[in-house]
Amino acid sequence: MQDWRIKAESELTGIRIKRDAPMAKLTTFKIGGPLDLLVEPENLDDLRRVLTFCRDQEITWLIIGRGSNLLVRDKGIRGIGIRLAGSFVEWEADETRVTAGAGVILTDLAKGTACLGLTGLEFACGIPGTVGGAVFMNAGAYDGEMSRVITIVEAFDALTMELIRFTSAELEFGYRHSRFQKESKLVVTSLTLQLQRSDPEDANHKITELTCRRENSQPLDMPSAGSVFRRPEGYFVGTLITEAGLRGFAIGGAQVSTKHGGFIVNKGNATAADVLALIKHIQKVIKERAGVELIPEYRIIGEE
């Protein structure tokens, strides 16, 4: 029995808490051992209480979101996982200015703004994460990325327990990168987007077009964590893997997608160990064949 979990349940009253939450049910990969404690704060005061508890008890914590870019190892995660709820999953539009909580599902926001006749976020219609995760990774697709539409991001500092506002210029955006990847004590809580006015029919047509392109090219019918590797300069990962004859190659329940070489899918019983072994095999083959170092894009966390 972990005494700190009893203390958490006593001190964090009014906040939804779950012990031994299976990460296989909290990630799009459907893989991962148990999380010691899942906590779902619904507002800034809840979040402050959770992070203060973690600081005072010296408990490690992480933000989970939808788990769309996570590979959780088979022994699970020690500490507290935070999934934002309540006011963090709300958004609103004022003319062309959109404000969204970090827990809002990105695809819902993309489709919702399109229905209002706002253009600029359609590229995100198939990215299966939250707004907060999209900021963290500077998510992008189809020649669009978050850095081009974000004007303001608010984040809670777990050291000072204060809310900080960042302009887009302060976020150090790059390819699948933001300042939040190196400042781990900052929790993205909301963002403001500047979109443009459009005909709703045109915006929704673009959503439909991009959705069809994604459905035709990606294995959306099987559990995965999205693109496995960062794109190396001058190359396309899917092409490298396909030309190496690795499509369909499997280790245990983990398989290189037969539809797109840049994805690893869970055939139904994959373990994190299977996925990690497959990643190493792909890296070795591509390095030997093409001289290219492939770097994983997943966040790989948890106990081995």
C-alpha positions as MATLAB code, in Angstrom:
seq = 'MQDWRIKAESELTGIRIKRDAPMAKLTTFKIGGPLDLLVEPENLDDLRRVLTFCRDQEITWLIIGRGSNLLVRDKGIRGIGIRLAGSFVEWEADETRVTAGAGVILTDLAKGTACLGLTGLEFACGIPGTVGGAVFMNAGAYDGEMSRVITIVEAFDALTMELIRFTSAELEFGYRHSRFQKESKLVVTSLTLQLQRSDPEDANHKITELTCRRENSQPLDMPSAGSVFRRPEGYFVGTLITEAGLRGFAIGGAQVSTKHGGFIVNKGNATAADVLALIKHIQKVIKERAGVELIPEYRIIGEE';
ca = [
       0.000    0.000    0.000;
       1.304    3.439   -0.905;
       0.532    5.810    1.980;
       0.753    8.881   -0.238;
      -2.291    7.689   -2.209;
      -4.400    7.572    0.962;
      -3.204   11.068    1.781;
      -4.045   12.247   -1.732;
      -7.595   10.913   -1.467;
      -7.942   12.696    1.876;
      -6.502   16.051    0.818;
      -7.817   16.294   -2.738;
     -11.475   15.964   -1.881;
     -13.881   17.068   -4.596;
     -11.452   16.095   -7.359;
     -12.036   12.892   -9.293;
      -9.349   10.307   -8.482;
      -8.764    6.749   -9.654;
      -6.169    4.273   -8.371;
      -4.196    1.918  -10.614;
      -5.697    3.368  -13.774;
      -4.711    1.119  -16.709;
      -2.787    3.208  -19.222;
      -3.883    0.764  -21.919;
      -7.300    2.412  -21.570;
      -5.905    5.954  -21.492;
      -3.760    5.902  -24.630;
      -4.584    5.580  -28.320;
      -2.001    2.781  -28.573;
      -4.010    0.668  -26.073;
      -0.720   -0.276  -24.409;
       0.732    0.333  -20.955;
       0.760   -0.804  -17.355;
      -1.078    0.847  -14.433;
      -0.786    4.468  -13.342;
      -0.550    4.848   -9.556;
      -3.131    7.623   -9.407;
      -5.198    9.353  -12.095;
      -6.405   12.813  -11.052;
      -8.824   14.979  -13.058;
      -8.795   18.653  -11.987;
     -11.675   20.701  -13.400;
     -10.362   24.250  -12.906;
      -7.253   26.227  -11.981;
      -7.914   25.929   -8.261;
      -8.108   22.118   -8.552;
      -4.906   22.075  -10.586;
      -3.136   24.244   -8.018;
      -4.209   21.865   -5.242;
      -2.977   18.818   -7.146;
       0.390   20.339   -8.010;
       0.846   21.698   -4.477;
       0.218   18.203   -3.121;
       2.752   16.732   -5.523;
       5.331   19.328   -4.527;
       4.779   18.926   -0.794;
       4.780   15.109   -0.931;
       7.577   14.949   -3.541;
       5.369   12.946   -5.909;
       6.199   12.905   -9.610;
       3.437   13.950  -11.988;
       2.708   14.227  -15.698;
      -0.024   15.532  -17.964;
      -1.750   12.753  -19.910;
      -4.246   14.408  -22.257;
      -5.675   11.811  -24.642;
      -2.479    9.755  -24.622;
      -2.237   10.043  -28.402;
       1.537   10.411  -28.582;
       2.467    8.173  -25.636;
       4.066    4.771  -25.417;
       3.769    3.629  -21.806;
       6.068    0.827  -20.699;
       4.568   -2.391  -19.401;
       5.148   -1.840  -15.676;
       3.217    1.394  -15.814;
       3.797    4.826  -14.306;
       4.678    5.734  -10.755;
       3.182    8.921   -9.364;
       0.209   11.014  -10.460;
      -1.175   11.389  -13.957;
      -3.196   14.549  -14.545;
      -5.999   14.648  -17.107;
      -7.613   18.070  -17.397;
     -11.419   18.148  -17.255;
     -14.259   20.589  -16.508;
     -13.500   24.157  -17.627;
     -10.345   22.898  -19.331;
     -12.460   21.157  -21.995;
     -14.463   24.246  -22.979;
     -13.903   26.684  -25.843;
     -15.489   29.806  -27.270;
     -15.175   32.068  -30.296;
     -15.392   35.861  -30.436;
     -15.472   36.888  -34.089;
     -12.208   35.356  -35.427;
     -10.566   34.963  -32.018;
     -10.895   31.512  -30.420;
     -10.053   30.642  -26.801;
      -9.813   26.976  -25.806;
      -8.940   25.056  -22.677;
      -5.981   22.691  -22.870;
      -8.201   19.620  -22.484;
     -10.304   20.349  -25.568;
     -10.005   17.623  -28.221;
      -8.207   19.185  -31.170;
     -10.326   17.500  -33.849;
     -13.493   18.801  -32.172;
     -12.074   22.330  -32.142;
     -11.050   22.130  -35.805;
     -14.495   20.918  -36.868;
     -16.318   23.314  -34.535;
     -14.510   26.392  -35.794;
     -15.062   25.317  -39.411;
     -18.805   25.110  -38.752;
     -18.667   28.704  -37.504;
     -17.106   29.783  -40.787;
     -13.572   30.153  -39.441;
     -10.579   28.960  -41.442;
      -7.001   28.224  -40.436;
      -7.348   25.182  -38.201;
      -8.635   22.669  -40.755;
      -5.221   20.952  -40.911;
      -5.806   19.697  -37.369;
      -9.056   17.870  -38.145;
      -7.437   14.443  -37.845;
      -4.832   15.016  -35.139;
      -6.066   12.841  -32.238;
      -4.754   14.827  -29.282;
      -5.797   17.689  -27.023;
      -5.173   21.377  -27.492;
      -2.537   21.263  -24.750;
      -0.718   18.401  -26.425;
      -0.883   20.229  -29.745;
       0.845   23.227  -28.176;
       3.448   21.028  -26.486;
       4.355   19.305  -29.784;
       3.570   22.203  -32.136;
       1.347   19.682  -33.871;
       0.936   19.954  -37.594;
      -0.265   18.236  -40.756;
      -0.924   19.016  -44.413;
       1.264   22.149  -44.487;
      -0.289   23.621  -41.353;
       0.899   23.765  -37.753;
      -0.206   25.259  -34.445;
       2.485   27.948  -34.383;
       0.815   29.681  -37.341;
      -2.507   30.250  -35.589;
      -1.571   30.614  -31.904;
      -1.343   34.125  -30.467;
      -1.397   33.473  -26.711;
      -0.797   30.445  -24.469;
      -1.463   30.407  -20.738;
       0.419   27.944  -18.553;
       0.484   27.175  -14.850;
       3.926   27.152  -13.241;
       4.187   24.245  -10.789;
       7.148   25.916   -9.033;
       5.684   29.367   -8.384;
       2.018   28.257   -8.499;
       1.262   31.168  -10.806;
      -0.428   31.471  -14.170;
       1.880   32.779  -16.905;
       0.877   34.213  -20.280;
       3.140   33.668  -23.280;
       2.942   35.310  -26.687;
       3.556   33.138  -29.723;
       7.013   34.676  -30.154;
       7.973   33.479  -26.673;
       7.028   29.835  -27.263;
      10.161   28.828  -29.204;
       8.165   26.901  -31.764;
      10.016   24.621  -34.172;
       9.339   21.354  -35.960;
       7.339   19.348  -33.397;
       8.875   21.499  -30.678;
       7.916   24.170  -28.137;
       9.502   25.595  -25.010;
       7.239   23.370  -22.887;
       9.326   20.327  -23.806;
      12.269   21.698  -21.850;
      10.306   23.485  -19.111;
       8.579   20.499  -17.584;
       7.093   22.410  -14.647;
       4.820   24.415  -16.941;
       1.323   23.049  -17.546;
      -0.491   24.450  -20.573;
      -3.980   25.473  -19.460;
      -5.416   27.404  -22.432;
      -4.630   29.037  -25.741;
      -5.917   31.776  -27.984;
      -6.053   31.320  -31.748;
      -6.406   33.928  -34.465;
      -8.366   32.465  -37.367;
      -9.874   34.041  -40.465;
     -13.460   34.452  -41.604;
     -14.596   31.967  -44.260;
     -17.715   30.509  -45.754;
     -18.724   27.572  -43.511;
     -19.304   25.435  -46.592;
     -15.743   26.066  -47.803;
     -14.211   25.360  -44.395;
     -16.204   22.155  -43.974;
     -15.315   21.059  -47.515;
     -11.637   21.388  -46.606;
     -12.242   19.358  -43.420;
     -13.912   16.621  -45.483;
     -11.111   16.622  -48.062;
      -8.343   16.336  -45.452;
     -10.264   13.674  -43.525;
     -10.561   11.558  -46.675;
      -6.853   11.969  -47.402;
      -5.999   10.832  -43.883;
      -8.403    7.874  -43.967;
      -6.993    6.721  -47.303;
      -3.363    6.899  -46.254;
      -3.215    6.116  -42.528;
      -4.202    3.055  -40.441;
      -6.928    4.811  -38.470;
      -8.778    1.533  -37.904;
      -6.028    0.146  -35.639;
      -4.566    1.411  -32.342;
      -1.390    3.433  -32.770;
       0.364    6.494  -31.380;
       0.658    8.290  -34.703;
       3.879    8.737  -36.627;
       6.674    6.722  -35.043;
       9.642    8.838  -36.081;
      10.484   12.467  -36.664;
      10.995   13.274  -40.307;
      14.744   13.357  -41.110;
      15.819   16.231  -43.324;
      15.596   15.304  -46.967;
      13.686   12.054  -46.444;
      10.197   10.689  -45.844;
      10.105    8.050  -43.111;
       7.283    6.047  -44.670;
       9.164    5.821  -47.948;
      12.403    4.715  -46.265;
      10.593    1.977  -44.352;
       8.565    0.826  -47.365;
      11.636    0.653  -49.608;
      13.378   -1.423  -46.921;
      10.581   -4.004  -47.183;
       9.441   -3.486  -43.593;
       5.731   -2.884  -44.149;
       3.872   -5.630  -42.314;
       6.956   -6.688  -40.338;
       5.929   -7.594  -36.786;
       7.426   -8.375  -33.414;
       4.858   -9.882  -31.092;
       1.671   -7.860  -31.345;
       3.391   -4.772  -32.766;
       3.436   -4.404  -36.537;
       4.638   -1.874  -39.075;
       1.404   -0.804  -40.730;
       0.705   -2.372  -44.102;
      -1.029    0.880  -45.074;
       1.648    3.414  -44.095;
       5.255    2.570  -43.274;
       5.557    5.454  -40.824;
       3.130    3.883  -38.336;
       3.393    1.007  -35.873;
       0.029   -0.512  -34.983;
      -1.177   -2.688  -32.153;
      -2.642   -5.866  -33.655;
      -4.511   -6.493  -30.425;
      -2.072   -7.885  -27.889;
       1.045   -5.745  -28.293;
       3.205   -4.873  -25.314;
       5.433   -1.838  -24.983;
       8.394   -4.229  -25.139;
       7.153   -5.421  -28.551;
       6.925   -1.849  -29.840;
      10.333   -0.859  -28.498;
      11.946   -3.929  -30.048;
      10.292   -3.131  -33.374;
      11.481    0.482  -33.200;
      15.059   -0.682  -32.621;
      14.826   -3.110  -35.520;
      13.548   -0.406  -37.883;
      16.262    2.009  -36.774;
      18.955   -0.623  -37.358;
      17.696   -1.580  -40.822;
      17.307    2.021  -42.019;
      20.691    3.033  -40.637;
      22.405    0.127  -42.401;
      20.461    0.522  -45.633;
      20.197    4.298  -46.038;
      22.600    5.731  -43.466;
      19.730    7.643  -41.824;
      19.244    7.961  -38.064;
      15.562    7.687  -37.176;
      14.533    9.453  -33.971;
      11.268    8.424  -32.276;
       8.534   11.027  -32.107;
       6.640    9.215  -29.332;
       7.000   10.184  -25.705;
       8.197    6.925  -24.135;
       7.520    6.849  -20.409;
       7.035    4.489  -17.458;
       8.962    1.708  -15.751;
      10.708   -0.966  -17.807;
];
